[in-house]
């Protein structure tokens, strides 16, 4: 049975403009910033302002996606938002976004959570609904304002940002050739109900978690597609820090040049559910028709979603300039110190 | 008392072994030791296991029975005993097994040591290890083991002029040895600079002055010397065994730069073996922190008090030095799954004495010593092993 072509119709990104440098956090805790910069390959991270949350980030990314195409928002039949920092424990972010962009009320809406890979799970479900003919367009968003306990190693990387993808059949700029997933019960990182900060298993988050799931999902995808690392122009891997994606690329046989365009963590930190989706946005900002992309997300707990994507000829007429590129969003910044960071991230206490 | 020989050794890889459980580790080590000895399950009369805190690390007590069960020895209903004396649990289990064979109560005894430390996260392992200090007078006030050993290091530097660089040399040397040990937790070279510039743990000790949190197990098979010849030609005899105690808290000592428990345990072992420190060809000592190795080589009588740092700096403790210390990589590089450590030390000495230590082989090794400490020196077990 020939598969209908389904893919990305448009995309949009958003990154809050506040940045805090590794030096600023390290000096607060009496740590050597050079060791951290070298160890995590990160120099600064984005920080949400007090009036920014996953709802506002998602709305902005969705509006950026809509501004690049001539689509009636009412034709969006599903909105799925993946995040581990939904503003409400009970009450969906997806309805807030749906209302804000005019996609309500004939709308399937749901919030997803799968650590850092809920955004790519949203993409997969939009693909399925479009393929089933149940919706014309689906809006998949991955966004986070990631939590990190003060003084924890995560504090250097946990950041904010998000990306939105309109999935459909018409005028697709990038065809999703295939997607598959690898998931196991691996408790490397978690946040329990009503807890403010996540906990993690230290180095356990590496080899048996991140590296195992990404490499297995990537190999599964390449086996199914009959492809090799050199067949791809770009590779986007989940990026909890600046080091892991380069290491996993090497393990799989990808070159650093294939990874570089989608590697954003060194400059904005780990945007969790926004991480690999923002990396994909950065690739789509520069990709040409015919370019082939592999994206593999990772969510703790644990699983990876792998995607094989080919940029189509429609990219030529796509109005990328109608919304800011990831590069522009990264360059749009102002620095804050740890005191302001503490205020913004609700770390202060008074009665 | 009968003479006792070690006729089999088994050791697992040490490290962060995410895919190996407590029972899998000790069963693997035990099986290797039994195969090495060439005995069968039905030959085994008793089982001893050293483990420090499986109750808090994995929520499991009743370790003797667990190990018999997981290794299949429970079908013979043999006696099993778990031994605990903090980080000296392994060394003490060996001593208990030794006594049981020497006394004539048992013939063939398997003794293991094991710890599964990486199932807890973050600082919890530090808290669990701190249970080996005095809870009421030390741990309660926030003292951890790195802090206790840091105080010892500071005092040693003050009393004897030991330098920060000399401490680092211990770690550098042990990492060099670890490179040669396929089972070592760390197999990478470090430098004095990298030790000095690593993350500070408890001034003056950085993270590279500290032994790691490791998973691992080791096991030995003991037999009366007169029966050992039935099983092996490469007989290693336990010629001396000593054990001593001291105040649990560091502040109960007259001098924190000397571990009297080491001095006394060594005195007993030397006396029984009829040897002196100068007769020891090499030693596996308890370098949980770099300063601990310096104390050990002084308290064991290899160098004069206060000269441990200088001897290390001069390279005397390297594998090719005149007093090779920790050819296995020591706790620092080989790893420190606490309950396993004392047994792993003896396993290394046996391999060295048999001439089976590969690239890290100490030349002409005939008499070796193990030194296993509990806490900050409140327990010490010393064994002297020699080729028959």
Interface residues (C-beta under 8 A of the other chain):
Chain A: X31 X32 X35 X199 X200 X201 X202 X203 X204 X207 X208
Chain B: X16 X18 X19 X118 X121 X122 X197 X199
